[in-house]
Amino acid sequence: MKFEKPIYVTMPSLAPLSEVDAYLEQVWKSGIMTHNGPLVRRFERDFATWSGLPHLVAVANGTLAIQLALRALGMPPGSEVITTPFTFIATLSAILYEGLKPVFVDIDPKTFNLDPAKIEAAITPKTRAILPVHVFGNPCDVDTIDAIARKHGLKVVYDAAHAVGVKVNGKSVLEYGDVSATSFHATKLLNTSEGGGIYAADERIDRTLRELRFFGYDDAKSVVRVGTNAKMTEVNAAIGLANLAHLDDVLSDRLAKYTLYADLLSRSDALAFQKRSDGCNHSYFPVVFRSESALLKADEALRRENVFARRYFWPSVNTYRTIVPDAERCAISESLAERIMCLPLYGKLSEDAIRAIAGIVLESAEGAA
Ligand SMILES: Cc1ncc(COP(=O)(O)O)c(C=O)c1O
């Protein structure tokens, strides 16, 4: 059965327009569009409260969130940052943009996250930080990673772009490490259209982050460091505030839809899935095929029915030879990247559509097996 309208891998979770309008009216009335205005401050406060955090620094996007997090830690140029090859390009480009050297450590084949057991072998006298990613909202082994960092005097920046709403040991996963950077991009569970957030428990780092995002100005408007413009606008905060009111519903809906996909697909030996830890937010539905050709066959079968899944993450970022020509090989990540695809998952996707998509994937994968 061909879907009449294309089904994409995701669609933004959006509050009713009237709820956004109520906030936008405040912007129009105040005339304040940006510069850490009242809605940005309210969004920071309300998101922090929702997450159980004391504060948050809202920024223009999740990529700048990682860059500012790295910059705030004050590492010398060329410092080595141990990171994962199984991520979106933004994690890698943020490290390079900050003049730091990525050192790739392979992933755990089950969780798809940076493998903590391989970190220590990659530490050198130049290593200053570890930058893991909570892949698909599945939390890293934060206790082990943070313990390794403490033992070796390293900083930890978590790329928490996928990790809104993720909890570990009963608290927000953003509380782990020295700094966590998340994304409020349109495709994320909570969206401000474009946007990002940074959490650092240390008040000095928090202050530095606020200065970095605002041209290097401190509260007294003195330039105290080299900064940039990474401010979130009032319009983005308005969208975020309206969407935040629905975030609990978005999370429970994702869990229900993830569970339906998993029930339908897990009966096949031709497919494998991410091993999820407690606290995962189920923001994506990744499925792993036995081979790249099996994946391509399923992708083609879906496209014939007007369904557009997404090869995510692909390729493994250590293989981007133009920007990391001498990067370490990472066999597990490279193999996974060739065989993994995210299936459509979003609020308005119907149960019938999920059943139909799962049927197409099953038929194709079993045929290819
Ligand atoms: C793992 C990861 N890190 C960082 C980012 C960058 O976030 P943004 O698009 O808000 O810049 C993304 C975006 O999709 C991501 O998936």
The ligand as an SDF file (V2000), in Angstrom:
LIG
                    3D

 16 16  0  0  0  0  0  0  0  0999 V2000
   24.6050   13.9000   18.1340 C   0  0  0  0  0  0  0  0  0  0  0  0
   24.3820   15.3130   17.7190 C   0  0  0  0  0  0  0  0  0  0  0  0
   25.2060   16.2690   18.1950 N   0  0  0  0  0  0  0  0  0  0  0  0
   25.0370   17.5570   17.8670 C   0  0  0  0  0  0  0  0  0  0  0  0
   24.0290   17.9790   17.0350 C   0  0  0  0  0  0  0  0  0  0  0  0
   23.9240   19.4260   16.6530 C   0  0  0  0  0  0  0  0  0  0  0  0
   22.7380   20.0360   17.0430 O   0  0  0  0  0  0  0  0  0  0  0  0
   22.1460   21.2840   16.2330 P   0  0  0  0  0  0  0  0  0  0  0  0
   21.5160   20.7610   14.9920 O   0  0  0  0  0  0  0  0  0  0  0  0
   21.1540   21.8930   17.1880 O   0  0  0  0  0  0  0  0  0  0  0  0
   23.2910   22.2210   15.9460 O   0  0  0  0  0  0  0  0  0  0  0  0
   23.1390   17.0340   16.5120 C   0  0  0  0  0  0  0  0  0  0  0  0
   22.0570   17.4820   15.6270 C   0  0  0  0  0  0  0  0  0  0  0  0
   21.2670   16.8300   15.0810 O   0  0  0  0  0  0  0  0  0  0  0  0
   23.3230   15.6530   16.8540 C   0  0  0  0  0  0  0  0  0  0  0  0
   22.5240   14.6960   16.3570 O   0  0  0  0  0  0  0  0  0  0  0  0
  1  2  1  0
  2  3  1  0
  2 15  2  0
  3  4  2  0
  4  5  1  0
  5  6  1  0
  5 12  2  0
  6  7  1  0
  7  8  1  0
  8  9  2  0
  8 10  1  0
  8 11  1  0
 12 13  1  0
 12 15  1  0
 13 14  2  0
 15 16  1  0
M  END
$$$$
